[in-house]
Every structure is written in structure tokens, then in C-alpha cells.
Amino acid sequence: MSCFCLKKARPKTKQELSTILASETSFTVNEVEALLCTFKKLSSAIVDDDFLHKVFDMFDIKRDGVIGFGEFVRSLSIFHPNTSEEKKIEFAFRLFDLRQSGYIERQGLKEMVLATLTESDVTVPDDVAEAIVDKTMEEVDSKGDGKIDKEEWKEYVAKNPSLLKIMTLPYLKDITLAFPSFILHSEVED
Ligand code: MN
């Protein structure tokens, strides 16, 4: 697992980069530029949560141990409300395939259950969480081999679409509104 490091974006190519990223993701040019503010703030943040490490590890598409701004925007776009369910399902599978084994194993499923509970503001004792994980594994693992393959995962999400709630960050839809100071300083027209 690589450390959570963010590469500084090169200011010279900022506008060019924003245009490219906007064309490849669910964000507009203005929103990409607003994200640059977030990216810069994140650069100085320390993340010591294991699951977040895994998330940022996946953001590191080029696998060089650092997250470039392009990687940041492309990865964050997966969580955009307008991004297709298919892309979200695919990303979630890779996200919870913790050991890159090609399967979601029990530990990965546990991370997912915990993330879902947190998303719903529900706190449960550890033994209850374990019981939910066992019950969920039973439901998803239709072939009964103790791990979840992509086919089982897709079938399960189709029946339980609320699972994808953790793959969507509603505020990404109005990213520029979340950064009002940015709008005043924007030089780029959408
Ligand atoms: Mn299975």
C-alpha cells in the first residue's frame, strides 16, 4: 500500500488540463478548477484511516505512489451522481477486493458493511457487525465458495441498489457551490 501523497499540479497547464479532465469525466471545467482547491487542501492533510488509504491507493492509477491531479479528478468522478452505475459497480468491486485476488473476500465485505453503516449514521457493536457480514456473505455468495466473484457481485447490487449509495457523493453535483469563493475568481467559462 503506497502512502497518501499528492503531486502538485503544474500551474502552467492548469486551463488545458481542466478542459481535458472535464471532457473525460462528469465534471465541468469550472468544477475541475474548484476541485483543484480541494486537491491543494488535501495535499497538506494527513490520512491515517486504513480504508481511506485503500481508496487513495486506487486513485493512484499510474501506480507511482503519488496521486496526480488528473488521477484525483478521474477517480473522484466515479463518485459523481451522473456517473453510470456500471462504472460504480466496477470500481466498488476493485475497491473491496482488498488483496487484488479477483474476489471480494470476507474482510473486504466487512469494510463495505462498515462503510454502509457509517454512511447511514448507524453504529453497531463489533459482534453485530460480524453477524451482518456473515449474513451478507451468505446472501451474495450464491455459489457458496466463501468469496464473492464479479458475477455474484453484479447480481447482488442489481437486487440491492442502495449499496451503491456509498459510491455516490451528492455534493459533487454542485462542486462550485461548495466553493463560493472560487466562483468569484473563475476565469473559465463552461
Ligand atoms: Mn462465490
Residues whose N, C-alpha, C, O or C-beta is under 5 A from the ligand:
A	BS01	MN	D141 K143 G144 D145 G146 K147 I148 D149
